[in-house]
Amino acid sequence: MPDHGVDNISPLTFSFEGKESYSLGERVKLRYRVTNHSNSQYFVLKWFTPLEGILGDILKITYKRRRIPYDGILIKRGQPSIDDYVLLKAGEVREGSIDVSASYSLSKAGVYHVTFAGVIWDLTKDLPDQVGKRSPEEFTRFQTPKSKIVLTVKGRGKSVDTEGQVQRKKEKRDPRNLRSGHANEPQIKGGSEGDKAATKAAHNDAYHYADQGRINVQQEGGKNPQTITWFGAYQSKRHKRLHGVYNDVAETLKNEKITYDFNGSSCQASWYAYTYKDTRTIYLCNMYIAAPFCGIDSKTGILIHELTHAVSGTSDHAYGLSGAKQLAINGPDKAVENADNYEYYIENLPIWLETVLFVMQKTT
C-alpha cells in the first residue's frame, strides 16, 4: 500500500460485503460501501481506493497468516485530472464492486482475511482550480479506518488467473546472454514514427543509466550522498536490494526483448505508463508521449520506473520528488521498493544533469 505517514483521520469510511463462500475457480467479487459521515461535501481523489477499482496494492490479504502478494496493474501516474475525483455529498453513501481475484491469487481452498486500511490521497471540500497542476506534495491526505472481511473459498480445481498471470501467459521469453555493451533491440507496437524513434532512444538510454546506477550505488561503500538522498542511510540488506534492482534492469535490457506498446487499453488521462510484475511489456500512455526526453519525469526515467516494476517487482509507495525523498528519510525499507525512487535517483545523477544542461544549451 502507498505510504505517506498520514495523521489526518478521514471523515469517510469503507466497508465490504461478500458471499458466504466462493467456489475455487469463481471470481471473488466484493461489494464496497463508502460513507461520508461529515456534514460537508468532499471531492475525493479515487487513487488507491476501491472507488477506482483495484489499481494498486490496496488490500492486505492473508492465507494461513501468509500474505498474498499483489499481482495486478502497476502504474506510473502523473498529476490527477478532474476525472480522478468523485464528489460525495454530506451523509452520502456510494456503493460499487471490486474483483479481488483479478489482482490477488486466491488459488487454494480455505479462509482468507482481507483488510483495507488505505490513504485517501486528496480530500477537499471544494474542487481546486489547480486540478491537474498540483503536485502530490500539495494534496491533503487522510487515513481511512481499517475495514476487514473474511472470505471462504471452497472446492477443488483451477483458480482464476490474475491480471499479471494473464499478461505473463501472453509473452514468450527468449533470454540470451549477449555479453554486449548496449541494449537489445526493443519491439515497439503502435505510436507514430516519432514516438517509436524517441522510445528506442529512451530504451537505449535506460540501459546506459541502469548500468551507471548499479555502479554509482557502490561508490563509497554505498554511503555516498546521492544514494542516501534517495534510498536512506546505508544498511547492507537495503543496499543489496537497490544494487540488485539496477543490475536486473540493466541485464534484462541487454539480454531480453522488451516490448513497448502504445495501444494499451487501460491507459487513463493521468497515467504515463503501466505494466505487470515479471513481464517484459510496458504500455505507454499519452502522458509518456508528452514527456520530455530528459529532465524529471522524462521518457527514459518513465521506462526505468516501469522496468523496475516488471523486472524486479517494485511497488508504488509514494509518488513525486518530495514523496520519494521523504520515503528515504522516514521509510528507507520502502524506498528501496519504490519505483519513483529508482527513477529520480537516475534523473539526479551528475552525468544525467550534465546531459540536461548540454541539451538546454543546444536549444537556446
Buried (B, 14 or more C-beta within 10 A) or exposed (E): BBBBEBEEEBBBBBBBEBEEEBEBBBEBBBBBBBBBEBEEBBBBBBBBBBBBBBBBBBBBBEBEEEEBBBBBBBBBBBBBEEEBBBEBEEEEEBEEBBBBBBBBBBBEBEEBBBBBBBBBBBBBEEEBEEBBEBBBEEBEBBBBEEBEBEBEBEEEEEBBBBBBBEBBEEEEEEEEEEEEEEBBEBEBBEBEEEBBEBBBEBBBBBBBBBBBBBEBBBEEEBEBEBBBBBBBEBBEEBBEBBBBBBBBBBBBBBBBBBBBBBEBEEBBBBBBBBBBBBBBBBBBBBBBBEBEBBBBBBBBBBBBBBBBBBBBBBBBBBBBBEBBBBBBEBBBBBBBBBBBBBBBBBBBBEEBEEBBEEBEEEEE
